Amino acid sequence: MGTANERNILSGLVEFTKNSNIVQVRERLNELGLAVRENKRHLATSADGVCPKQTFQLFGADPEKGVAVELKTMTTPETAHDAKERFEKQIDSCIFGDDKIKRLFSQLPGYRVQSLHHSVVLQVDYVLFVVADSSRINDCLLIAFPHCDRMIYKVI
């Protein structure tokens, strides 16, 4: 269900974020596929999309590069309920490693690592983590990745 729903969710990001004071996606995104770092062929990722710099606006930040997008489709009533319980706002932001991201992903630490991995491989400062169900976007979390966290991960 998750992969099959990605095109539907990607197409809804413009509408979902249009009134946000955190992040606005201005153009429909395309799927990314596998991305490999040119200078480090062993680093690869398959984020669900990338917003090139000209296709989004962040309030309070001006990233040099785009924003990676990771989509998660909640496919059961339990996972949908759990996601709704964790997210306080429909669109929110946090810094990787802070208490908010630890609380939001306390049961799913692999999502934190996956988002960090996208940031390192794609060399972006932000990942937009999108939570949806089978028909619509429910929440977005803009995660900022400090340079030092990305460098530590890359060394590992």
Secondary structure, 3 states (H helix, E strand, C coil): CHHHHHHHHHHHHHHHHCCCCCEEECCCCCCCCCEECCCCCCCEECCCEEECHHHEEECCCCCCCCEEEEEEECCCHHHHHHHHHHCCCCEEEEECCCHHHHHHCCCCHHHHHHHHHHHHHHCCCEEEEEEECCCCEEEEEEEECCHHHHHHHHHC
